[in-house]
């Protein structure tokens, strides 16, 4: 593995193996194009359920000529319209999530598309590999948004999955810089995915209040909510989420005000999804700054570690 080319770069067409997470409503062409122009891989979401709008966002990205991906959240797709559209759009890379990708693989592969599935457990990873998946997005419990109620950290999950499979892995959850990227690569990843870091970037379409809340959060600034039901989520600590945390369950209409959080800046309109990595984010940067700094720090750390190895010491 050490001498072969980076498979995430080969599969995505990006110049750096840094992927932007597919956050609902947020991961549209404005953010995705900024990430892709900076050398990473922008991803267009379809989890919002706004099929026509998401299709137009995909067309915009196709017309840009930039490398990008599309996320297909299987459980949340109303029908096969988005799948058919993606297969006919000349897209190169897709991530799937929220369900089994087995039925999606044949049409996507027939269209020449590489498919990585987001997995929160070793068991799910093994099933996906058996089904013929091209790669995996390994999502640790540190990440924001929808989570597995049985929490396994990225540190442990990456090792458990890499020990059993040889497909390319993209590490997700708790990573916002070159330190996290170097750690993930040491554990067998060939790429990283960042969500919370890109929510709080200059090109992110969300309200400044949301970005500022992420910057202001510390490492214990999130809660895992609704662990005894579905969906289980990680979100910032707010008055709104405190009620849910103390009750133990989320009401059915919990997300009805989500766009009020994202675009209205009302942090108590719905859960403000974010990962524990919010505690590591200390300012709003451009996508270019985030990627450039991450890559520079990654290489500096790898150089230092390589020197330690060459000298056979720990200093």
Secondary structure, 3 states (H helix, E strand, C coil): CCCCCCHHHHHHCCCCCEEECCCCCCCCHHHHHHHHHCCCEEEECCCCCCHHHHHHHHHHHHHHCCCEEEEEEHHHCCCCHHHHHHHCCCCCEEEEECCCCHHHHHHHHHCCCEEEEEECCHHHHHHHHHHCCCEEEEECCCCCEEECCCCCCHHHHHHHHHCCCCCEEEEECCCCCHHHHHHHHHCCCCEEEECHHHHCECCCCCCHHHHHHHHHCCCCCEEEECCCCCCEEEEECCHHHHHHHHHCCCCCCCCCCHHHHHHHCCCCCCCCECCHHHHHCCCCECHHHHHHHHHHHHHHHHHHHHHHHHCCCCC
